[in-house]
Amino acid sequence: MRLDISTKATSPEHAEQLGVDHTVELKVGDVFKVPQGVQHRPIADVETGILMIERVGTVNTGDREGHALTAVLKGSEV
């Protein structure tokens, strides 16, 4: 698994424009703390389980309503 980091970006959209500053490679058992306010994207080539610890109220890309990255795909409605 890896984390693409964009330290200068202020939003996920801004990170897409600026691109990746560096990549953190993680192996089984590794721990990495993403600094507050840093845009990051976890990427895994195979099914991967991760533990994320965040403050209450943190809005993730997956929780943003009406965003293209959270669109419900046809046939996947729950």
Secondary structure by P-SEA (a helix, b strand, c coil): cbbbbbcccccaaaaaaacccbbbbbcccbbbbccccbbbbbbbccbbbbbbbbcccccccccccccccccccccccc
